[in-house]
Amino acid sequence: MGSERVLVIEDEEDILELVSYNLGKEGYQVTGVLSGEEGLSKALSDIPELVVLDLMLPGMDGLEVCRRLKQDTKTRGIPVVMISAKGEEADIVSGLELGADDYVTKPFSPRILVARIKAVLRRQSEEKSDELSSISTKGIAIDPGRFEVRAGDTSVTLTVTEFRILHFLARHPGWVFTRYQIVDAVKGQDYAVTDRAVDVQIVGIRKKLGEYGSLIETVRGVGYRFKD
């Protein structure tokens, strides 16, 4: 942790310099660019471990950069931490829906940004190692190796997609995920699905879990989470 390559896309030179300096102090290899077009080109030619992306960029804005990163097979797996000005809640939600992992709002503390970046990179590393891990929590037992789910003393039969969604949410109790993030996690980003399709899957999981179905909570306007 700390030696990863980080690409910072920020058009305000003083902020770019501040972010680059603080990330460099933590041991990250930092590349800074001042425009979305240059940032996208750099990400494609020298793929980083993480992108710090300002939403309000001249020309190609941050949302378009994020969209293109997540559409390209070479860069879709790169985590993105957005920087936004206060009052841009709609853009933040749009960025999360496009696949961004986290955000900070201006003005921000460099220490907070560094902490968020560390958390995103740590979470990504942990996810790679626990995708096949068994889970037992709040009366539900999930065994990916056997493809088995038990709710209390009852065996639950789920479809492959339902199983993956339940396992994904249960691996991150308390974390709120958008429908886009859920689709990305369980199907991959080439899978064509609508928000409504995710809702239908959640309804099916809750019904099959019976009294334990309430462990999957709806966060209005955002998505879903497994109760922590």
N, C-alpha and C positions, 0 to 999 in steps of 0.2 A: 504494500500500500504506500503510495506517495511518489512512485517513479513513473506513473502512467503519463501518457501524452494527452494534454488537454488543449483543445482549440477554443479560443475565446473570440467571439464575433460581437464587436461593440463599436459603434461609430463615434462615441465620445472618447477622445484620446486620453483624457485624464482618468476616466474610469477604466479604460482598457489597461493603462499603465498600472493603476492601483491593483486591479485584479491579477494581472500578470505577475506583479512583484510579489504579492502575497502567496500565490500558488507556487511560484518559484521557490520561496522560502520554505515551503513544505516539501520540496523535492520533486514537484511535478515538472515535466518538460512542457513548457508553454509556448504556443504559437498564437499570436494575436493578429487579427485582421479588422479592417474598418468598414467592410461592406458585406452584405449578404451574398452578393455574387462571388466575391473573392473567398468568402468563408465556405460556400458550397464547393467551389473549385478545389480549395485546399483539402476539404474533408474527403473528397473523392480521390485525390491524388496521393494523399498521405494520411491514411485513416487513423484518427485518434481514438483513445479509449473513452473520451467524454467530450461533449461540446457545451460550452457556456454561451447562450444565445440571447442577445437583446431583441425584444420584440419590435421595438420602434426603430427600424433601420431605414435609411433612404433607399430608393430604388426597390429592390427585392426585400420585403419586410421579413421579420423573424418567423412569422407563421408560414410564409411560403418556403423559407429555407427549411423549416422543420418538416413541412409536407414533403418536400423533395428528398430530404434525407431518409424519411421513413418509407418512401416509395421505391428507393433504389436498393437492390439486393446487397450491394457492397456496404451500405451505411445504415441500413434499417435497425441493426442491433446496437448502434451507438447510443448510450444514454444521453439525454439532453436536459440541461438545467436552464430554465428561462430566467431572464431578467426583465422586469416590467416596471412601469411607473404606477403609482397608486391610482386607482380609478379605472384600471384596465381589466377588471374582473372578467368581462366577456372574452377578452383575448386570452386570458389565462386559461379559462375553461376550454376555449378552442384549441389552445396548445396542448393541453392534457388529452383532449380527445384525439389529437393528431399523433399522440404517442410520447410527448415530453414526460419526463420523470418527476420533475420538481420545479419550483420557482422561488425567487426572492424578489421583493419589491424595493424600488429605489425610494429614499436613500437606504442603503443597507450597510451592515457591518461586514468588512472583509472576513472576519472570523466566522460569522454566521454562514457566509457563502462557502468558505472552505469546509465547514462542518457539514453542510448540505451535500457538497460534492463527495466528501468521504463516505457519507451515509449511502448515497446512490451507488457508488462503486462497491461498497461493502455488501449492499443488498443484492446487487447483480452477481457478485461472486458467490454469495450464500445460496442464491436461487439455483445456480448451476449445480451445486453440490447436493441440494435437498429435493430435487425434482422427483426422486424415487423414494424419498423417505416416508416411512409410515407415520401416521398421526393418530393420537388418541387424546381427545379433549371434549369436555362438556357432554360426555355420554356418547360421543360419536367416534368410531374407530375406522380409519381409512388405510388400506393396505394396497399400494400401487402394484407391488410385485404379484399379488394374488388377484388384483382387480376386485377387491371386496370392500364393502361398506357395511358397518353395523351401526344401528341407531338404538341405543339401549341393548336389549337382548334380541332385537329383530334384524335379520339380514335384509339389506336393501339392494334391489336390483336397479342399477342406473345404466343409461346409455353411455357410450364412450365420451361424448361431449359433456353430458351431465357430470360424469365422474371427474373429468378434467377440471371443470369449473369449480366443483366442490373442493377438490384437492387444492387447487390454486388459492381459493379464498381462505381455506382453513390453514394454509401454510403461512398466512399473513394476517393473523387476528388483529382487528382494529384498523387495518389499512383500508382506505376507501379507493376503489378502482372504478374507472369509467367503463362503459360498455366496450369502447374501443380497446382499452387495455386488457379486458377480459378476453375478447376475441383474439387479440394478438398473442396472449399467453397460452391459450389452449388450442388454437388452430394455426397460428402463424399469420403473417400480415398479408399473404396472398389470398386468404380465405374471404370470399365475398359474403357478407352477412349484414343484416340491418340491426339497429338498436332493438327493434321489436323482437327479433329472433333471440337475442340474449334474454330479454324479459320472459319470453316463453320458456326458455330453458330453466330460468330461475324458478318460475312457477312450478314446473315439473319436479324440480329437486325438492322444493319445499313440501309439495304434496306427498312425495315418496318418503320423506323424512318424518312425516307426521308431526308429533309434538315438538320434535327437534328442528322443524323447518324454520322456526322463528330465529334460529341462530344466524340465518342469513338476513341481514338488515338492509332495507332500502334507504339510501341517502338521497333525499329528494333533490333533483336537479343535477346530480353528479353521477351516481351509480350504486354500487353495492359493497358491503363489507361483511366479514364473518365476525360475530360478536366476540370481543375480547374479555 
